[in-house]
Amino acid sequence: MFATSHRSLAMLRAVAAGRAQLRCSSEPDLFIDGVPCCDQYTAHHLTHEGLVRPSGPGPVGTLVPAVLTASGEALLRAPALAA
């Protein structure tokens, strides 16, 4: 399981708020409010751990909306972590 941090939770909250996009590639980069996220290592882990995914397919290099998976939503709802 992915070790959560304040930063990773903030990234998940941005995705939940509809403020995030993923670049379609083998390592999907996360953009928040149109700006590349400063911690792509964590962004990659969020996708590899199945917490965040692209909303749908797109050509390599394009940005598509990022969405939470059921696991990502559950993690944000966990009372001890979301505070």
N, C-alpha and C positions, 0 to 999 in steps of 0.2 A: 504494500500500500504506500501511496505517496505521502511523504511527511509534509504536513501543512505548515505554512508560515503566514505571517500577516500579509506579505507580498502576494503569495499564491492565492490567498482568500480574496484580496483586493482585485486580483486579476479575474477570479471567478465571478465576483460581484459585477465587474465591468461587462463581462460576457452576458450575465443574467440581465443586465440593464439594456442590452442591445447596443452597446458602445464599441464592440470588438469585431475585428475581422481577422481571418486567417489567409495567408498567402498559400496558394495551392502549390505544393512542392513535396519532396520526400521528407523534408523537415519543415513543417508548417510554421511560419513566423507569425507572431501575434501583433496586431496593430490595435491600439486603443485610441479612439477619437481621431483616427487617421494618422497617428504617430506610431512608429515602430516601438514596441515595448523594450524597455532597457534591459530586461532579463529574459532573453530568448531561451536560455537553458531551462528555466522554470516553465516557460511557455511550451517548450517541447515536451517536458515531463507531463504537463497537464493534458496534452493530446495523447501521448503514449500510454498514460495511465487510464485513458478513457473517460476523462472528466469533461473535456471540451472536444468538439468536433466541428468541421465545416458544415454549414447548413445544406450544402449540396456540392456536386462536382463542379469543377471549373477548369479552364485551360491552365497549364502550368504557368506560374508567375502572376496569375490574377488574384485579386482579393475577393473573398466571399464572406458573408456574415458568419461569425462564430456563434455556436449555440452550446448550451450545457447539455450533457447527457443526463440520464436519470441518476447516475452515480454522482455527477457534479452537483446536481440539485440537492441530493440527499446530504452531501457534505456541507453545503451551505446552510441547510436546515438544522444540522447538528448543533444543539444549544451550546455545548461547551466550546465549539470551534468558531461559531459565527459571532460571538461577542467581541 
